[in-house]
Amino acid sequence: MDKPICVLIGLVVRGKKIGRKLGFPTANLSILSPDPHLKHGVYGVRVNIDGVEYCGVLNVGVRPSFRDGLEVSYEVFIINFNNDIYNKKINVEVCFYIRPELSFPNSGELIDQIKKDVNFAKRYFDL
């Protein structure tokens, strides 16, 4: 496997539970490592939680579909994972770039795109 773009260390914090409502619960991260200066977009990632590795998809950006403001968020959807990890410190190895952050006119189109992103990551990670 190629060298990762970067490794993030983050504390899982409570978010607005938007991902959960869309069917893609995310771990919202408060970044503890130095600012990685990632361009806004979607990435394929490997996530280490308590010594166990999972694959996932990371969104970095301002969530333009929800017009939340300008604060950059880091949200990870972990594939085949549904445990409570609030207040846990996790490592996220950013492996590859999938696409830029986009704004969607409705939740249906956003959900369709997230499915495509997750399927892309699954193929890349051979899941």
Secondary structure by P-SEA (a helix, b strand, c coil): cccccbbbbbcccccccccccccbbbbccccccccccccbbbbbbbbbcccbbbbbccccccccccccccbbbbbbbccccccccccbbbbbbbccccccccccccaaaaaaaaaaaaaaaaaaacc
